[in-house]
C-alpha cells in the first residue's frame, strides 16, 4: 500500500474539517447527501460520456496503481544487465538465450530475445522504443480519466449550488430558512472544488509520475541491451546506465 496516497487525502480533508470547526461552523452542515449525489454522480456521468467503454475500463484498472507501493530496484537491474554484458563478451550473444527465458521482466525478455535473434543496434533500439511507446499509450487512459474528473467536478459543483439557490428562491416567503438554505447550496461547490483539488487532480499526477518511472526503467533496459549488442565495455555501459538511476531519482 502506498501510504502517501491515503495520508495526503486524509490530511487535506482533516484540515478542511478542522478549519470549519475552528470557525465555529457545524460539521453537519458539511455533509449533504444531495450535494454529494449531484457532484459525484454528475462527474461520473460526464466522465463515462467522454470515454469509450474500453478506455474507461482500462483507466479504472490502472487507477489501482495509485494505492500500490511500486518500487523498482534500478541498481539491481543495472547489475543484471552488466552480468549479461560480461557473459556475452565471454561466451557470445547466444549464451544469453537461456537468460532471456529466465528473466522475470517482460520488457527485458523482449530485448534479449531480439538481441539473440541477431537484430542490429538500430533495429533493436527502434523495436524497443516502439514497444515502450505503445505500452505508454496503453497506460494513458488512467491519468486522463482522473484529470477529466478533476475538470468536471468544480463545474458540476457550481451547478449543484445553482440548483440549491433555485430551491432557496422558491422559499423566499419564509426568511428563517434562507440562511440555512444558502449554506446547503454552497456545499455542492465545496464538494466539487475539494474533490478536484484534493483527490482527482493529485491522483492523476501521481499516476503519471509512476508511469514516468516505468518509462525510465524501460529506457535504461533499452540502452543496456543496445550496449550489449554494440559490445560496449561493461565499465562504459555501467556509466551510461547509472545516469538513468540519477534521472529516476
HELIX and SHEET records of a PDB file:
HELIX    1   1 UNK A    3  UNK A   22  1                                  20    
HELIX    2   2 UNK A   27  UNK A   30  5                                   4    
HELIX    3   3 UNK A   33  UNK A   36  1                                   4    
HELIX    4   4 UNK A   37  UNK A   41  3                                   5    
HELIX    5   5 UNK A   42  UNK A   50  1                                   9    
HELIX    6   6 UNK A   53  UNK A   62  1                                  10    
HELIX    7   7 UNK A   63  UNK A   67  5                                   5    
HELIX    8   8 UNK A   74  UNK A   91  1                                  18    
HELIX    9   9 UNK A   93  UNK A   96  5                                   4    
HELIX   10  10 UNK A   97  UNK A  102  1                                   6    
HELIX   11  11 UNK A  106  UNK A  116  1                                  11    
HELIX   12  12 UNK A  121  UNK A  169  1                                  49    
HELIX   13  13 UNK A  175  UNK A  177  5                                   3    
HELIX   14  14 UNK A  178  UNK A  195  1                                  18    
HELIX   15  15 UNK A  196  UNK A  200  3                                   5    
HELIX   16  16 UNK A  201  UNK A  230  1                                  30    
HELIX   17  17 UNK A  234  UNK A  248  1                                  15    
END                                                                             
